[in-house]
């Protein structure tokens, strides 16, 4: 029956991405590629003011423009009880402003027209009467006693404070500091940045007035969750809502929240009986959606004279913008920031966080990170470098002295995480060896004597991904568990349906490889469906590197369920008892008689044609995975820079990244993920800057002001890997999509600070533009001259 086994391209194979075929042919199917009969177009009028009372919104002139079908105002939305909506963090957010606007770019009205250009033109004909109000653009201003009240519509909201959150043991931490030989502190600001995916946000809402069926094509990273939110917000029956996320041109967290545009387009489609399409332009995307970071942080570490860290204290103020709208697990107000003790064996730690409303677009999305782990990783990795220098140690030695040892895993952190596995010394040693650390330090010393500023920066990050165990992790009460459904057809080909939505990470390939590994069906014979809420199991979405830890695990588990049934079928075909059948790489053999075998294809056919009495036909199943723990990827990054003291320009000479994400499903995909993440980390460290002037005008509304690294600026990356499997994940994998964005900004900044440390520079906040670096050098020189 079975022929000699062909090698199965399962886990560990560098299988080329199936999806790339359609992408490189220009045959991807994005929202704007979808055209429906009778489709109308929507454009949104946005506020020019950061804070202003609205006296009136008059759409009558716009309504008269030929081609305009309707002008939608907040007042109209209010008549349908849709002027406000709940956010994923349990706050409320204006859909279209009625009382006042609270940030520049806020949605005020919408025009529906026969053509997208007419819709845009008509916006200029809408007359809005505003009375500007005082503006708050950072937490310090928000907390001032005389600060304008931003959320005056909220009952019981007397100030701009949103939450106070603590983690860790204050008493134990205070005791550690009281006994410390030395305390080193750092104040740093992680600036507002934007995920800026290639494809902006948008949707095409198609509500059939006759049947009540609502099909909404949407750039969403979480179609299943959005379906439930829509059912709750609009009061529509959930079975009549279908959210389809087709191909998505990058998300990086930008496409997790529910944006007002989705709601207005859906309401307009319902009221007008036509499909309504809304696609943001670049400026709209940059000023009004999905900002990240914006954390003002203070960190302190308690030290013994020999360099042992004994305690960590961090306090921070988070600028959440006008609506607290990001998706955090509801127990954790600042996401997983309490991973801030990082890779270090810190016996005591205490974190205090306060969130504030400001007159800025909602922020706090997890831009390529597991909630707030990026800010945490940056804080601790900057702090340990300064601590090492203050105490007179090499930063690599300082880290090695304080790392959690390999045999301490599973390791319980002072803020309550249980790290699953790690080998921090291993990753660090490999990175040091690859970059030639000892030799570099010698070259740096020689260069310094010649007046050249060479810097070597390290970052040894620990991430926390895979939210999460249902006990602690939910969004709006919905547990963060995910599903996979697998059907093997009679001819042995398969169809895997997964709850997570890809935005370019290669799920159609890597998840097929998991099935291939478990059942021995080649990945190209497995179709992977995702992103259609009518046709995939429930799940909370793709962000926070959670796909592999959750959906990857569900895929392995459903494959194993099918393997159990397949073994019974194989026993039937081979006429032996089930206990005597072994499955390896798609072949079922009889123990002790390896020539007696059937393939998975034989078994699949039998599942529909020749199954034993009493057995159900078919070979299919579904599994939902509740992770027992999160996974903790880690790595060490090393960066070498040279800074030009006269101009402040700095150039990356080397960038070595050693990552450990446990078992790698597809090493090529993993390397691609790391390259992308490093590129984004470099951009954040070097140039990405969205600022606001004192009137709350957003500076960074286009790619001339908000700089992204191009191929020209991006340094070359040298990668290395160690493999420490996750002990609780069915295939030993940890997430990886975001590690490099999380870990790398600190490595770049540490390298520049390392170069400038002898001059007396202790910190420069990102982005490290030439001007800021130059100013820091000048200030240090002036300080030295004065001193
Ligand atoms: O949730 P998201 O897909 O963004 O993140 P991820 O789970 O870290 O996965 C990113 C991509 O890398 C997916 O295609 C994964 O299947 C792949 N990956 C892998 O091949 N091996 C790992 N250990 C982790 C991820």
Boltz pocket constraint, residues with backbone or C-beta under 6 A from the ligand:
constraints:
  - pocket:
      binder: B
      contacts: [[A, 505], [A, 506], [A, 507], [A, 510], [A, 511], [A, 542], [A, 543], [A, 544], [A, 545], [A, 546], [A, 547], [A, 548], [A, 549], [A, 661], [A, 662], [A, 663], [A, 664], [A, 665], [A, 666], [A, 667], [A, 669], [A, 670], [A, 673], [A, 733], [A, 734], [A, 735], [A, 736], [A, 737], [A, 738]]
      max_distance: 6.0
